[in-house]
Amino acid sequence: MFNHMVEHDSYTLDTIFQALGDATRRAMLGELADGERSVGALAEPFTMSLAAASKHIKVLEKAGLVRRDVRGRTHMCSLNPVPLMRADQWLDIYRRFWTGRLDTLERLLGAAPTRPPNSPASPNNKENHDDDDA
């Protein structure tokens, strides 16, 4: 049972990230975040046919990111944010990892003694060298 859940989750994440891997589809999702749009409205900012836009939308639909509703001859699309939440939950594991690493680095840097570049202990300060001729 667990393996099936992992495989299903992996397939879902693969599909979501594959859909998000294209700039055109990300832009379409951005438009849909402001409200539903027709396929024509989603295609308009790009130099592409309605058929090409529809192919992008089908990828987004397969990932569950977009819902399409047919109203007469008009296909209206709306954003489904649930798969984005799944992707965000997966990314959160790594967000916590990097936040922890950066917090550790900040503590280490805050604990390290700081000296100006020409302080007496600096090797660049000529007055500090034993082999200087005086």
Stockholm file with secondary structure:
# STOCKHOLM 1.0

chainA/1-134         MFNHMVEHDSYTLDTIFQALGDATRRAMLGELADGERSVGALAEPFTMSLAAASKHIKVLEKAGLVRRDVRGRTHMCSLNPVPLMRADQWLDIYRRFWTGRLDTLERLLGAAPTRPPNSPASPNNKENHDDDDA
#=GR chainA/1-134 SS CHHHHHHHHHHHHHHHHHHHTSHHHHHHHHHHHTSCEEHHHHHTTSSCCHHHHHHHHHHHHHTTSEEEEEETTEEEEEECCHHHHHHHHHHHHHHHHHHHHHHHHHHHHHHSCCCCTTSTTCTTCGGGCTTCCC
#=GC SS_cons         CHHHHHHHHHHHHHHHHHHHTSHHHHHHHHHHHTSCEEHHHHHTTSSCCHHHHHHHHHHHHHTTSEEEEEETTEEEEEECCHHHHHHHHHHHHHHHHHHHHHHHHHHHHHHSCCCCTTSTTCTTCGGGCTTCCC
//
